[in-house]
Amino acid sequence: MKTIFACLLLSGLMIPVQAQVQKMKKTIIPFLFILIGVSFQGIGQEKKASDSTSSSTELTAAEKAAIAANNPLASIKTFNMHNYYNPSLAGLPDETSNTFWFRYAQPVGSFLIRASLPMSSMPTGGQTNTSGLGDLNVFGTYLAVKNDKTTFGVGPLVVAPTASQEALGSGKWQGGLALIIFEVLSKQFQVGGLITWQASFAGQSDREDTNVMAVQAIGLWQLGKGTYLRSSAVSTFNFESGSYVVPFGLGIGKVLKAEGLVFNIFAEPQFTVISYGVGQPKIQLFFGLNTQF
C-alpha cells in the first residue's frame, strides 16, 4: 500500500502546475508535509526495536538497500523519471520551463552505462513554449574502486543531437568525460558527486559550439525506515557563453520495497545561489521516482 500511495502521490505532482511561484508553493508545501508524515510512520518503533544493535557498525540489509537506492554507481539496473520545473527564469519575466528526464542505467562487467533522454518545454517568447525531445546523453564509467565504503567510476560521454526542435538541443555531436564518486561515511551519512564535461566536435555548422561542465554534489542523511534528507543540485558552467548557475537544494525522500523492486520517491526544492546569463532558473522544483530491479 505504501508503494501504491507513493506512486499515486508522484503522479499527482506530474499534473502541470501554474506559472506563478505562489501557486507552485501551494503544491510543494502539501506534498512535503504528506511525504514527511508517511515517511516518519514507524520510525519510533524502529528505534525501539534496534536499541540492542544501535552501536553496531555493520549495515543491515535494509540499510544497504536504502543507501544503494541513492548511489549513482550501484551495480543494479535502474529506470528513473526526474522532473525539473522552473517557474522563474532570469531575464525572462513571466516565462517558465520544464524538463522531464528518462534515465536508464545498467552494469556491464566493470562498467556502468547510463542513458538519459529529456522531454523539455522551453520558452520561445511571448509567454509561449516549444515542447519535444532533447538531446540523448550516454556515458559509461569504469568502476575503478568498488567496496562497501567507496565507489569511484570514470569514463567517456557522448551526446547525440536527437532534439525534435531547434530550441531543445544544441544541433551538435558532443563528446566528453563523466566522473562519479560515492562515499558511505556511516549508516546515517553518505556523500558523492557527479562531474560531466562535454564539448562539440561535429554537427550543424550554423549552430554555436558547446563546451559545458556540470557538477552535482550529493548529500544524504538517513533517518531510518527508508526515509532520508537529500541535497543534489546540479551546477552548470557554459565555457562558450560564460553563463553559469549554482543552486542549492534540500529535500526529502522515501525508499520502498515491493516484490523484488525498490522504489525511491523524492522531492527537492532548489534555490539559485549565484548565476549569470539569461534563462537561468531562479528557483526550481526537482522531484522524481527511481526504480531498481
Secondary structure by P-SEA (a helix, b strand, c coil): caaaaaaaaaaaacccccccaaaaaaaaaaaaaaaaaaaacaaaaaaaaaccccccccccaaaaaaaaaacccccbbbbbbbbbbbccccccccbbbbbbbbbbbbbcccbbbbbbbbbcccccccccccccccbbbbbbbccccccccbbbbbbbbbbcccccccccccccccccbbbbbbbcccccccccbbbbbbbbccccccbbbbbbbbbbbbbbbbcccccbbbbbbbbbbbcccccbbbbbbbbcbbbbbcccbbbbbbbbbbbbccccccccccbbbbbbccccc
